[in-house]
Amino acid sequence: MDAILIGDQQVFAIEYWLESPSPPFGRVRVWAENKWLGDFRREMFLYYMAENLRAMRDRNPIRLKHLYATPNDVPSDQELLDTLSWSWGDVFDDFLSIIYAVEAERTVHVLWALQPSRGSNFPGYPPGPHHARVPYTAFDGVVTQFVDALAVPGSPGGGGPPPGTVWGGREKMGRPKKKGKGK
């Protein structure tokens, strides 16, 4: 199977390779302004990332902690990376990153930097931090397609998994078995 690219790498895109559809497990990276974030050599469960991106797309202030009214309300890039950086999973652990929205600009900001101690794993990766501003329309369209493609519960087009499927913490699920390999 080839990687699937949703969106425009020069603006905002999600590139993924699905190893197992239920629960969604595979490789993923995010593109913003022609730079990528995430280690495509690693695999992880994708639903947590999809759920978090959907929360940003919906810009629900009850669920979303990083929604700012104006640019003046946003802490500095360095403060955000130093204090609020988070990870969607193993693929993103080599990076400091945060995504936040600014309502007055109608943009989602993708802010990231390769952790200095991990530079040797990514020779030639451009020094950061990197800060991309993505219009709501571009971000929302890509996220909707990604969430629907993974059939994340509650996604309008994906319809979710079969009835009775429970997606929980990865500690209970283990890694999906590869098809056609052994037992």
C-alpha positions as CSV (number, residue, x, y, z in Angstrom):
1,M,0.0,0.0,0.0
2,D,1.2,3.5,-0.8
3,A,1.1,6.5,1.5
4,I,-2.0,8.7,1.2
5,L,-1.6,12.4,1.1
6,I,-4.6,14.7,2.0
7,G,-4.1,18.4,1.4
8,D,-1.4,20.6,0.0
9,Q,2.1,20.2,1.5
10,Q,2.8,23.9,0.9
11,V,-0.2,24.9,3.1
12,F,-1.3,21.9,5.3
13,A,-1.5,18.2,4.7
14,I,-1.6,14.9,6.4
15,E,0.3,12.0,4.9
16,Y,-0.4,8.5,6.3
17,W,0.0,4.8,5.6
18,L,-2.7,2.6,7.2
19,E,-1.4,-0.8,8.4
20,S,-4.6,-1.8,10.1
21,P,-8.0,-0.1,9.7
22,S,-9.7,-1.0,13.0
23,P,-8.6,0.5,15.2
24,P,-6.6,2.7,12.8
25,F,-2.9,2.0,13.1
26,G,-0.1,3.1,10.8
27,R,2.4,5.7,9.9
28,V,1.7,9.4,9.7
29,R,3.2,12.9,9.4
30,V,1.9,16.4,9.1
31,W,3.0,18.8,6.5
32,A,2.8,22.6,7.0
33,E,4.4,25.2,4.7
34,N,6.5,22.5,2.9
35,K,8.0,21.1,6.1
36,W,7.1,17.9,7.8
37,L,6.6,16.9,11.4
38,G,6.6,13.3,12.5
39,D,8.8,10.2,11.9
40,F,7.3,8.2,9.0
41,R,9.5,5.3,9.9
42,R,7.5,4.6,13.1
43,E,3.9,3.3,13.6
44,M,1.2,4.3,16.1
45,F,-2.5,4.2,16.7
46,L,-4.0,7.1,14.7
47,Y,-7.4,7.7,16.4
48,Y,-6.0,9.8,19.2
49,M,-4.4,12.2,16.7
50,A,-7.6,12.2,14.6
51,E,-9.7,13.0,17.7
52,N,-7.4,15.9,18.7
53,L,-7.4,17.3,15.2
54,R,-11.2,17.1,15.1
55,A,-11.4,19.0,18.4
56,M,-9.3,21.8,16.8
57,R,-11.4,21.7,13.6
58,D,-14.6,22.1,15.7
59,R,-12.9,24.8,17.8
60,N,-15.0,23.9,20.8
61,P,-13.8,26.1,23.7
62,I,-14.9,23.5,26.3
63,R,-12.7,20.8,24.8
64,L,-10.0,22.9,23.3
65,K,-7.3,24.5,25.5
66,H,-5.4,26.3,22.8
67,L,-8.0,28.6,21.3
68,Y,-7.1,32.3,21.5
69,A,-9.3,35.3,20.6
70,T,-6.6,37.5,19.2
71,P,-2.9,37.2,18.4
72,N,-2.1,39.4,21.4
73,D,-3.5,36.6,23.7
74,V,-1.0,34.0,22.4
75,P,2.2,33.4,24.4
76,S,5.5,33.5,22.6
77,D,6.5,30.6,20.4
78,Q,9.3,29.7,22.8
79,E,7.0,29.8,25.8
80,L,4.5,27.6,24.0
81,L,7.1,25.0,23.0
82,D,8.8,25.1,26.5
83,T,5.6,24.8,28.6
84,L,2.7,23.5,26.4
85,S,4.3,21.1,23.9
86,W,2.5,17.8,23.5
87,S,2.6,14.6,21.4
88,W,0.0,12.6,19.6
89,G,2.1,9.4,19.9
90,D,5.4,7.7,19.1
91,V,5.7,9.2,15.6
92,F,5.9,12.7,17.1
93,D,8.1,12.1,20.1
94,D,11.2,13.5,18.5
95,F,9.5,16.9,18.2
96,L,8.3,19.7,20.4
97,S,5.0,20.8,19.0
98,I,1.7,22.5,19.6
99,I,-1.3,23.4,17.4
100,Y,-3.5,26.4,18.4
101,A,-6.2,28.6,16.8
102,V,-6.6,32.3,16.7
103,E,-10.2,33.3,16.1
104,A,-9.5,36.9,14.9
105,E,-7.2,35.6,12.2
106,R,-9.3,32.5,11.4
107,T,-6.1,30.5,11.3
108,V,-4.7,27.4,13.0
109,H,-1.0,27.7,13.9
110,V,1.3,24.7,13.7
111,L,4.4,25.3,15.8
112,W,7.2,22.7,16.1
113,A,10.9,22.1,16.5
114,L,13.0,19.0,16.3
115,Q,14.3,18.2,19.8
116,P,18.0,19.1,19.8
117,S,19.0,15.7,21.2
118,R,17.3,14.0,18.2
119,G,19.0,15.9,15.4
120,S,21.2,13.0,14.4
121,N,18.1,10.9,13.6
122,F,17.1,13.4,11.0
123,P,20.2,14.6,9.1
124,G,19.5,17.8,7.1
125,Y,16.2,18.6,8.9
126,P,15.9,22.4,8.8
127,P,16.6,24.1,12.2
128,G,13.5,25.4,14.0
129,P,11.3,26.4,15.5
130,H,8.9,26.4,12.6
131,H,5.6,28.3,12.6
132,A,3.0,27.8,10.0
133,R,-0.3,29.7,9.7
134,V,-3.0,27.6,8.1
135,P,-6.4,29.2,7.1
136,Y,-9.4,27.5,8.8
137,T,-10.8,26.4,5.5
138,A,-7.6,24.5,4.5
139,F,-7.1,22.9,8.0
140,D,-10.8,22.0,8.4
141,G,-11.0,20.3,4.9
142,V,-7.9,18.2,5.5
143,V,-8.9,17.1,9.0
144,T,-12.4,16.2,7.9
145,Q,-11.0,14.0,5.1
146,F,-8.5,12.4,7.5
147,V,-11.1,11.7,10.3
148,D,-13.6,10.3,7.7
149,A,-11.0,8.1,6.1
150,L,-10.1,6.5,9.4
151,A,-13.8,6.1,10.3
152,V,-13.2,7.6,13.7
153,P,-16.3,7.3,15.9
154,G,-18.5,10.4,15.5
155,S,-17.1,11.3,12.0
156,P,-19.9,12.3,9.7
157,G,-18.7,10.7,6.6
158,G,-16.8,7.7,8.1
159,G,-19.8,6.4,10.1
160,G,-17.4,4.9,12.7
161,P,-16.5,1.3,13.3
162,P,-18.9,-1.6,13.4
163,P,-21.4,-1.6,16.4
164,G,-19.8,-2.8,19.6
165,T,-16.3,-1.7,18.6
166,V,-14.5,0.0,21.6
167,W,-11.5,2.1,21.0
168,G,-9.7,2.5,24.3
169,G,-6.2,3.1,25.6
170,R,-3.4,1.4,23.7
171,E,-2.3,-0.4,26.8
172,K,-5.3,-2.7,26.4
173,M,-5.1,-3.2,22.7
174,G,-1.6,-4.2,21.7
175,R,-0.2,-3.9,18.3
176,P,-2.3,-5.2,15.4
177,K,-1.2,-8.4,13.8
178,K,0.4,-8.2,10.3
179,K,-1.6,-10.0,7.7
180,G,0.1,-13.0,6.0
181,K,3.0,-13.2,8.4
182,G,3.2,-16.3,10.5
183,K,0.5,-17.3,13.1
